[in-house]
């Protein structure tokens, strides 16, 4: 049985400028707007939820609902470099 998740039907994103409180995502799909809530899952880390704060072309500012650990920050950056992105799911 595969534990691999299906690609998001909403948006794929590459994390940039990750801090404990939020990050910038480069997104592949348009149609994301400020105020939308999303969540994503990283292996061995709790799900991360947050809200889009701003949108400029293919980039969004994303504020986490609660601060994330340094380990989760590093996992986001590794995932964005190796897998080329995260699947954002409507929250």
Secondary structure per residue as TSV (DSSP state, phi and psi in degrees):
chain	resnum	aa	ss	phi	psi
A	1	X	-	360.0	131.0
A	2	X	-	-86.3	137.4
A	3	X	-	-99.5	4.7
A	4	X	-	-69.2	133.2
A	5	X	-	-82.8	150.8
A	6	X	-	-70.5	150.4
A	7	X	-	-58.5	149.1
A	8	X	-	-61.7	143.3
A	9	X	S	-88.5	-1.7
A	10	X	S	-111.2	-56.5
A	11	X	E	-159.1	140.2
A	12	X	E	-108.8	143.1
A	13	X	E	-143.0	150.0
A	14	X	E	-112.1	125.9
A	15	X	E	-79.2	138.1
A	16	X	E	-137.3	153.7
A	17	X	S	51.6	53.1
A	18	X	-	-80.8	130.1
A	19	X	-	-127.2	179.4
A	20	X	S	-64.8	-27.6
A	21	X	S	-98.7	-16.6
A	22	X	E	175.2	-172.1
A	23	X	E	-160.6	175.1
A	24	X	E	-105.7	135.6
A	25	X	E	-112.8	138.9
A	26	X	E	-95.6	120.0
A	27	X	E	-106.8	151.9
A	28	X	S	-90.1	-20.8
A	29	X	S	-114.7	145.8
A	30	X	S	-91.0	170.9
A	31	X	-	103.4	-0.9
A	32	X	-	-83.5	138.2
A	33	X	-	-131.2	158.0
A	34	X	T	-57.4	139.9
A	35	X	T	97.1	-16.2
A	36	X	-	-70.5	143.9
A	37	X	E	-105.7	138.1
A	38	X	E	-135.6	162.9
A	39	X	E	-139.5	158.5
A	40	X	E	-149.1	160.7
A	41	X	-	-122.8	135.1
A	42	X	-	-114.7	138.6
A	43	X	T	-50.7	136.1
A	44	X	T	63.2	18.7
A	45	X	S	-132.1	151.1
A	46	X	-	-63.9	153.1
A	47	X	-	-56.8	147.0
A	48	X	E	-112.0	128.6
A	49	X	E	-118.8	151.8
A	50	X	E	-172.2	-174.2
A	51	X	E	-130.1	139.2
A	52	X	E	-71.8	125.4
A	53	X	E	-98.7	-35.0
A	54	X	E	-151.7	158.2
A	55	X	E	-136.3	128.2
A	56	X	E	-135.0	108.3
A	57	X	T	51.4	-111.2
A	58	X	T	-101.5	19.1
A	59	X	E	-124.9	142.4
A	60	X	E	-131.4	146.8
A	61	X	E	-92.4	129.8
A	62	X	E	-126.6	119.7
A	63	X	E	-100.8	125.1
A	64	X	E	-72.4	146.6
A	65	X	S	-63.5	-34.0
A	66	X	S	-143.8	152.7
A	67	X	-	-56.3	143.2
A	68	X	-	-103.0	155.7
A	69	X	-	-71.5	162.9
A	70	X	H	-61.0	-37.7
A	71	X	H	-62.5	-40.6
A	72	X	H	-67.7	-39.3
A	73	X	H	-58.0	-47.1
A	74	X	H	-66.2	-37.9
A	75	X	H	-63.5	-38.3
A	76	X	H	-61.5	-45.8
A	77	X	H	-66.8	-41.0
A	78	X	H	-62.1	-45.7
A	79	X	H	-61.6	-39.6
A	80	X	H	-68.7	-31.3
A	81	X	H	-79.7	-41.6
A	82	X	H	-85.2	-46.7
A	83	X	T	-96.2	-9.3
A	84	X	S	67.2	38.5
A	85	X	-	137.6	174.4
A	86	X	E	-125.6	149.8
A	87	X	E	-91.9	118.3
A	88	X	E	-91.1	126.5
A	89	X	E	-110.6	137.4
A	90	X	E	-55.3	134.1
A	91	X	-	-94.0	360.0
